[in-house]
Amino acid sequence: MNLVYGLNMEVAQWTSAHIPHMAGVPFGPGVAIGVENGGKLIAGIVFHDWQPRFKTMQVSMAATDPKWAARGVILKILSYPFDEVKVEKLWAAMPYKNERAIRFNTGIGFVREGTLSRHFGTDHAVIARMFRKDYERLKDKWNGQKLAAVAA
């Protein structure tokens, strides 16, 4: 697995195109990180809606292959908002009916925070968040365990 940096526009467009409720709509300003396997993009993570005053940022993710989600890859990706940007809260909005996305996000340490009615047209959105302390706990929990090698 390789992380792809420096291709914000391409990775963001790929990510948006692979999120059904986004239907290719651009994210606006942000930073995108791609995950490649065998030279093919299999996941895109876009950090957007940075609010410096409040130290919050939104994350949107899409993948075509679940193999991207190795612990080492996840920690490397989460290090961007928490270690580089110094956010205090990272949050995500997912369609209420997308149980797979909700399970994935809560499985890596996001906490379900609320529901926004009709946020995606007629569909509700689940809002999940990860505070800095949650990220630090995740790092501690996975510390010492064999992490997948990540080429930067």
Buried (B, 14 or more C-beta within 10 A) or exposed (E): BBBBEEBBEBBBBBBBBBBEBBEEEEBEEBBBBBBBBEEEBBBBBBBBBBEEEEBBBBBBBBBBEEBBBBBBBBBBBBEBBBBEBEBBBBBBBBBBEBEEBBEBBEEBBBEEEEEEEEBBEEBBBBBBBBBBEBBEEBBEEBEEEEBBEBEE
